[in-house]
Amino acid sequence: MPGAAAHRPERRAVFRNAMRGLAGALLGGAALWLVLRDVQWGAVRAVLAGVDAGLCALAVLSIFVTLGMLALRWQLLFYPEHRERSWRALLAGIVVSQMLNILSPVRLFVGEVVRVYAAGHSEGLSKLRVLGTLGAEKAADLAAFSISLLLLAGTLPPPVLELLPGWLRRASLGIVAFTLVLVAAVAGPPLWRWLERRAFFLPQSWAAWVGESVRATLAGLAALRHAGMALAIAGISLLVLVLSMGTNYLLLKAFGFPLGWSAALLILVWHQVGDALPALPAKMGMHQLLTVTALSLLGIDWNAATGYAIVLYVVALGPKLLLGGVILAAGNWMPLLRAEYASARAALRA
């Protein structure tokens, strides 16, 4: 039946998301149980009572500075029209995106999809143009992640380093991905112009659509073709890496742990890897387990590590959830989200 066939893609998507949500609930619940099963809450309260509130406040401030730097980098990725883009609108898109990624149990780039639609709507740009900037952004993040792996391999004590998975000590993936995107940014436009002149094998309607899509995507990589912009984007990406490490470092000092920057980096990398796993909404359970296991590798008592995990959870996620909620409540985001959700459902039925 035609009607039943039209609904099959949507049903399959719903089923996949439901299975991923179930996996997240099981993994998150198991993670929360592993963290809490042997915790002595009296010891946790004693650790929390000695925390330096001033350093915790600085850690919260570092979260807001990081978000501002991410918005600035995204603005520069719209080169050469970057001055026409609204930093505040892009910041709002990043905050709402991160909030949705935190709350979503399925982790299927929900926030990134909303960023594409929101920026396209507020800035009057094609979605492919925005998507190109996100591709460049993710490539820069992968390169920064690779650098963090190199730093981790060079700063952690050998006994701790040997406990990490072998693939986690290799930095080739991010460097290769960033190199490929850089090559696409530089060589893509002339290569596509050459291919366009020879694309006689495509039907005319297809050729127009493919050409428009490729040109819009390559426009999103334009900043990487400009040496000054590419250096600025690389510099901001490294600054974001340092700020993210700084959040962890400030909290380590707030708790008085005898650990330094390498420990802050290990916690950061541990979370970047673990964020790919399904989890309960708001990363409950998995976030705490990742923090506690990273600190346990470095010799921190489980109860003290649990106290740190609680504070890091509030500091790292709380501002994004709170600010994202304020932005959603103050702006006209809900009609946009409903319209794009309806559009996505219609596309699944097509």
N, C-alpha and C positions, 0 to 999 in steps of 0.2 A: 504493500500500500504506500502511495507517495507520501502521505502525511506521516506515517510511522517512520519511513526512511529519513525524512527531513529532521526528525527529532533524535536520530541515532547519534550523530556527532555530539550534540549537547548532552545526551545521557551518558555517553562515554566520558566526556569531560567532567561531568558531575561525579561519576563513579570514581574516576582517578583522583579527584580532589578529596572525595570522601575517604578513600583508602589511605591517601597521604595524611589526611587529618587524623584518622584512626591510628596510623603509625606514630604520628606526633604525640597523640595522647598516651599511647603505650610507652614510647621512649621517654617522654617528659615525666610521666608518672614514675617510671622505674628510676630515672635520674634523681627525682626528688626524694624517693625512698632511700636510695643509696647515700645521699647527702645527709639525711636526717636520722637514719636508723640508729647510729651510735653517738649522736650529738649529746653533750652534757650542757644543757641550757644555762646552768649556773656559770659555767666557765665562759660561755659565749657572752653572757651579760657582763661579766667582769672585764672581758676584752673590750667590749663596746664602750664601757664606762671610761676607759682610758684613751679613747680616740681623740685626736686633735681636731676640733671642730673647724678651726681656721684653715687648716690644710684641706679638709673636706670641702669647704666653701670654694677654695681655689680650684679644686678638682671639678666642681660644678661649673665654675666660670670657664674652665678649659673646654668643656663640652660646647658651650655657646660660641666660643671663639672658633672651635673646629667647624661648627655648622656654618659660621660666617665665611670661613676660608673655602669650604666646599661650594658655597654659592658664588663666591668670587671666581673660582676656577671654572665653574659651569658657565658663568657670564663670558669669560675669556674664550671659551670654546665656541662661541657664536661669532668669532672673528670672520669677516671684517665688520660685521654689524653689531659687535659686542656692546658698543656704547648706547645703542638703541634698546638694549634689553634691560629690563628692570631687575636690579639686584634683589630688591625686596620680594618681588613676585617669584623669582627663582629660589630664594631662600625659603619662602612658604612652600613651594613645591617639594624641596628637599626634606623639610621637616615633616610634612604630611606623608611623604613617601616612606621615610624611616619609621614613622609611627605605625603605618599600615604594615610594613614588613615585620615590625615587632609584634603586632597584635595578630597577624595572620598565622594560623597553624600550618598552612600548606606551603609557604615559602616559595611560591612560583613567580617571583619577580612582580608581585602585586603592586608594590610601591613604585617600581620603575615604570610600569604601564600607566599608572596614574600620573606620574611626572610627565610622560610623553603627551598625554591628553591635556593635562593642565597647562603646560608650557605652550603647546600648540594653540590652545584656546586663548590664553591671556596675552601671548605675544603675536598672535596672528600668523603662525608659522605652520608649515606642513609637518605632519607627524614624522615623516621620514627624515626631514631636516633635523628635528629634535633627536630622533633616534641615532643619527650619525654622531651627535655630540656625546650621547651616552656611551656609544661604542668607544670613542676616544677616551672618555672618562674611565671606563672599566679597564681599558688597556693601561692607562696611567696607574690605576689602583693595583693592577697585577704586577706592574714593574716595581711599585713601592713594596708590594708583598714579597717579591723576589729579593729586594734589597734587605728587607727585614729578616728573611731566611739566612742570607749571607751574614748579617750582623749576629744573628742568633748562633750560627755555627762558630763564629769567631769569639764570642764572649761567654757562652755558657761553660761551666766546668765539664771536662770530658765525661765523668761518670753520669752526669745528668743528660748530656747530649746523646750518650749511647742508649738511653731509655726512650728517646723519641723515635717514631717510625722513620725508616730510611728515606721514604719519599719526602718527608717533611724537611729533610736536610738538603734537599736539592732545589736550586733556584732557577732551573732552566725554563720551566713552563711559562712563567710570567715574562721573562726576557724574550722568549721566542714570540709570545703573543703580542707584546708591545712592538717588537721589530716588524711583525707582519702588518700591524695596523699602521705603523709609520711608513712602510713601503707602499701600502694601499693609499695613504694620504698623498704621498709625493708622486708616485707613478700612476695612480688611478686615473686622474683626469686625462693626461695624454693618451694613456692606453685605451680609455673608453672612447675618446674621439676617434682613434684609429679603428676601433671595433665598430663604431657607429657607421662609418663609411662603408663597412663591409658586411653589415648585418642584413644583407639581402634575403637571408634564409628565414627571417622572422616575418610573420604577417604584419601588415602595416599597423593595425590596431595594437598588437603586442609590442611592436618596436617603439611606439610612442609611449606606452605605459612603462616599459622596461627602462627606456631612456630617461624619463622623468624621475623614476624611482632611483636609478643609479646616480643621477646628477644631484638629487636632493641628499642622498646619503653621503656622497663625496663632499658636498658643501659642509656637512657636519664635521668633516675632518680637516677643514681649511686651516684651522689654527695650527695644526701640526706641520703645515707646509711653510709657515712663517717662523724663522729661527728665533726671533725674540719672543713670540707668543709660546712656542714650544718650550723654551727655557723657563718662561714664567709659569707655565702649567706644570712642568717638572718640579720647579722650586716649590710651588704650592702643595703639590702631592707629597713631597718630602716633609714639608712643614706640617701637613696633616698627620703624617706618620709620627713625627716627633710629638705633636700635641696629644695624639692618642696614647703614645707611650707615657707622656707626662701625666695624663689622668691617672693611670695605674701607679706611676711612681709616687705621685703626691699622696695617694691613699696608702701605699706601702709605708711611707714616712709617717703618715697620720697614725698608723697602727704601731709604729716603732719597730717594724720588722727589720732585721739586719740584712736587707736585700737592696740591690741597686738597679741600674737601668736594664741589665740583662734579664732580670726577673720581670720587670715591667714589660719588656718586649716579649718574653715567653707567654705571659698572660694574654697579651694582645694577639699574638699568632694563634694561640690555642683557641681563642674565641673566633677568630676569622675562619679557621678551619671548621670548628664546631657549628658555626651559624648555618652551614649548608645542611645540617641534619634537621629532620622534622622534629617539632617540639610542641608543647602545649602553648596556647595563646600567651603572649607577653614573654615568651621564652622561659616560662616558669619551669624550674627543675633542671633543664639542660644548662642554662646560664650559670646556675649555682654549682653544678657538678664540674663544669669546665674550669671554673675559678678554683674550686677546692682541690681538684686533682693537680692543676698546675702548681699551686702553692705547696702541695704535699710532696711533689717531685723535688722541691727546693728545701725540704726539711721543716716546713711550718706545721705545727700541731693542727690536727683536724678541727678542733673547736675554734682556734684562732682563725683558721682559714675560712670557716663557716661565717664567722663574724665579718671578715673582710668581704666575703661573697655577698652578704646581705647589703653592706654599704655600697659596694661597687654596683650592684644591681640598681639600687635607688639612684645613685649618682649618674650612672651611664645611661639608664633608660628613662628615669623619671622626667628629666627636662624635656626630652623629645616627646614623650606622651603628653605632658602637660601643655607644652607649647603647640604641639600638633592639634590638640583638642581645642585650644583657644582660637587657632587659625581657622579650623573647620567651623567653629561656632560663629566667628566674626565675619567670615567671608561667604561667598555664594558657591561654596564647594559642593554642597549636597545635590543641587540640581545637575551640576556637571557630572558628578559621579553616577547619578541615576541615569542620565542620558547616555553616558559611555557604557554603562552596564547593559542597558537595553540594546545599544549598538552591537556589543559583543555577543549577546544572545542571538540577535538577528543574523550575525555573521556565522555563528555555529549552525543555525538552521539552514543556511544557504547551501 
